[in-house]
Amino acid sequence: MTDRLVDVQNIDAYYGQSHILRGLNFHVGRGETVGLMGRNGMGKSTLLKTVMGLVRARSGVVQVQGRDATRLATHAIAQLGIAYVPEGRGIFGNLSVKENLIMSERAGAGGQRDWTYERVLETFPRLKERLNHGGQQLSGGEQQMLTIGRALMTNPDVLILDEATEGLAPLIAKDIWRICETVAKSGMSSIIVDKNHRHVTAITNRNYILVKGQFVFEGSSAELRSQPELLAQHLGL
């Protein structure tokens, strides 16, 4: 078993003629929480979609669990132990909360079943109160919780969260950050994309800052917090 659950090597990716990712190297270790930051339009979501096979790399290699996943279909990458919570949530609005969760329940790539239906409901008490509500009846924050809960029900080795607190009220965002911390403490690897560097670095082990398809920083959370000028320059915070 490799210690690098996701290993992106010298990736170039395009949208049409637009060169979005430029020779990127990126990895996530076993049990590691990694922050991916940068302003809008810098390539963060494109990198995640390239890992998941939703965008095809023009060159370079994506390895998942030590296996070349560069040309694998998205469902096959998910089956290797990656759960992706994209922007926009994508829940099934015509299914109840309970149905959204149960339909996702399965053992992980290594056979693990750490995240059961009962554990997810303990982690998301708001969902427990709304089991029979349809997905479309939930607030934005509750939909986000359902999306994360559904991902956890697949018992992934790596959880990817793309802008999980975007547009949420502060109290709901606080709840999402609590859940991110719970996941990190559980030993599951995760990738967190968010604009709030204070919350991100409070949870993550390492961080990347992406600017125009290239990394301008890779280092520990302590290293990043010690460089406020870098944060101001590239994140505008």
C-alpha positions in Angstrom: 0.0 0.0 0.0 1.3 3.4 -0.9 1.5 6.3 1.5 0.4 8.6 -1.2 -3.3 8.0 -1.8 -3.5 10.7 -4.5 -0.4 11.6 -6.5 -0.6 14.0 -9.3 2.6 14.2 -11.4 3.4 17.0 -13.9 -0.2 17.5 -15.0 -1.3 19.8 -17.8 -5.0 20.4 -18.4 -6.9 22.5 -20.8 -10.4 23.8 -21.5 -10.4 24.0 -25.2 -7.4 26.2 -26.1 -7.1 27.6 -22.6 -4.2 26.1 -20.7 -5.5 25.8 -17.1 -3.1 23.6 -15.2 0.6 23.9 -15.9 2.9 21.1 -14.9 1.3 20.6 -11.4 2.6 18.2 -8.8 0.3 17.5 -5.9 -0.2 14.7 -3.4 -2.2 13.6 -0.4 -0.7 11.2 2.1 -2.5 8.6 4.1 -4.3 10.2 7.1 -3.4 13.7 5.8 -5.6 16.8 5.5 -4.5 19.1 2.7 -5.8 22.6 1.9 -6.0 23.9 -1.6 -6.4 27.6 -1.8 -6.4 30.4 -4.4 -8.7 33.1 -5.8 -11.5 32.2 -8.2 -10.5 31.0 -11.6 -7.0 29.9 -10.6 -7.6 26.2 -11.4 -8.6 24.6 -8.0 -11.8 23.0 -9.2 -10.1 21.9 -12.4 -7.4 20.1 -10.4 -10.0 18.3 -8.4 -12.0 17.4 -11.6 -8.8 16.1 -13.2 -8.1 13.8 -10.2 -11.7 12.5 -10.6 -11.5 12.0 -14.3 -14.1 14.7 -15.1 -11.4 16.7 -16.9 -8.8 14.7 -18.9 -5.2 15.7 -18.4 -3.4 16.6 -21.7 -0.2 15.3 -20.2 1.1 13.9 -16.8 -0.1 11.2 -14.5 -2.8 10.9 -11.9 -2.2 8.0 -9.4 -4.8 6.9 -6.9 -3.9 4.2 -4.3 -0.7 3.6 -6.4 -2.7 2.9 -9.5 -2.5 4.9 -12.7 -6.0 6.5 -12.9 -5.2 9.1 -15.6 -7.6 7.5 -18.1 -10.0 5.8 -15.7 -13.7 6.6 -15.8 -15.0 8.7 -12.9 -16.9 5.8 -11.3 -13.8 3.6 -11.4 -11.8 6.3 -9.6 -14.5 6.6 -7.0 -14.4 2.9 -6.4 -10.7 3.2 -5.6 -11.7 5.1 -2.5 -12.2 8.8 -3.5 -15.4 10.7 -2.5 -15.9 14.0 -4.2 -18.3 16.7 -2.8 -18.4 19.3 -5.6 -19.6 22.9 -5.7 -23.4 22.8 -6.3 -24.0 19.8 -4.0 -25.9 17.6 -6.5 -28.2 15.9 -4.1 -31.3 14.0 -5.3 -34.1 16.5 -4.6 -36.9 14.0 -5.2 -35.5 11.5 -2.6 -35.8 11.9 1.1 -32.8 12.5 3.4 -32.9 8.9 4.4 -33.0 7.7 0.8 -30.1 9.9 -0.2 -28.0 8.4 2.5 -29.0 4.8 2.2 -28.5 4.6 -1.5 -24.9 5.6 -1.0 -24.1 3.1 1.7 -21.3 0.7 0.9 -18.0 -0.6 2.2 -14.8 1.3 1.3 -12.1 0.1 -1.1 -10.4 -1.8 1.7 -13.7 -3.3 3.0 -14.0 -0.8 5.9 -17.4 0.3 7.2 -16.4 2.9 9.7 -19.1 5.4 8.6 -22.4 3.7 9.2 -25.9 5.3 8.7 -26.1 5.6 12.5 -22.7 7.4 12.7 -23.6 9.8 10.0 -26.8 10.8 11.8 -24.9 11.3 15.0 -22.5 13.5 13.2 -25.3 15.5 11.5 -28.1 15.8 14.1 -29.9 18.3 11.8 -30.3 15.5 9.2 -31.6 13.1 11.8 -34.5 15.6 12.5 -35.3 15.7 8.7 -35.1 12.1 7.6 -38.4 12.1 5.7 -37.9 15.6 4.2 -37.2 15.6 0.4 -33.8 17.0 -0.6 -35.4 20.0 -2.2 -37.1 20.9 1.1 -33.7 21.4 2.9 -31.9 24.7 3.4 -28.6 25.2 1.6 -26.7 24.3 4.7 -28.7 21.2 5.3 -28.2 20.2 1.6 -24.4 20.6 2.1 -24.5 18.4 5.2 -26.5 15.8 3.3 -23.9 15.9 0.5 -21.0 15.3 2.9 -23.0 12.7 4.8 -23.7 10.8 1.6 -20.0 10.9 0.6 -19.0 9.5 4.0 -21.5 6.7 3.6 -19.2 5.3 0.8 -16.4 4.9 3.4 -13.8 6.7 1.3 -10.1 6.8 1.9 -10.0 10.4 0.6 -12.8 12.9 1.0 -12.6 15.9 -1.4 -14.6 19.1 -0.3 -14.8 21.8 -2.9 -16.0 25.1 -1.3 -18.2 23.3 1.3 -19.0 26.6 3.2 -19.6 28.8 0.1 -22.6 31.0 0.6 -23.6 29.5 4.0 -24.7 31.5 7.0 -21.9 31.8 9.6 -23.6 29.4 12.1 -24.1 26.7 9.4 -20.5 27.2 8.1 -19.3 26.7 11.7 -21.1 23.4 11.7 -19.5 22.4 8.5 -16.0 23.2 9.9 -16.8 21.1 12.9 -17.6 18.2 10.6 -14.3 18.7 8.7 -12.4 18.6 11.9 -14.2 15.4 12.9 -13.3 13.8 9.6 -9.6 14.9 10.0 -9.4 13.4 13.5 -10.9 10.2 12.3 -7.8 9.5 10.2 -9.5 9.8 6.9 -7.4 11.8 4.3 -9.1 14.8 2.9 -8.7 17.8 0.5 -10.4 21.0 1.5 -10.9 23.9 -0.9 -12.1 27.0 0.8 -11.3 30.8 0.8 -11.1 31.0 4.6 -7.5 30.3 5.3 -7.9 30.6 9.0 -10.4 27.8 9.2 -8.5 25.7 6.6 -5.1 25.9 8.3 -6.6 25.2 11.7 -7.4 21.7 10.3 -4.9 20.9 7.6 -1.4 19.4 7.8 -0.2 20.9 4.5 -1.5 23.5 2.1 -1.1 24.6 -1.5 -1.8 28.0 -3.0 -2.7 28.0 -6.7 -2.2 31.0 -9.0 -3.0 30.8 -12.7 -2.6 27.0 -12.9 0.7 26.9 -10.9 1.5 26.5 -7.3 3.2 29.5 -5.6 3.2 27.8 -2.1 3.4 24.3 -0.7 4.1 23.9 3.0 2.7 23.2 6.4 -0.1 25.2 8.0 2.4 26.8 10.4 4.6 27.9 7.6 1.6 29.5 5.8 0.3 31.3 8.8 3.8 32.7 9.3 3.7 34.5 5.9 0.8 37.0 6.1 2.2 38.9 3.1 1.8 35.7 1.0 -1.8 35.3 2.1 -2.6 39.0 1.4 -1.0 38.8 -2.0 -2.6 35.6 -3.3 -5.8 35.3 -1.3 -6.6 38.9 -0.7 -7.3 38.3 3.0 
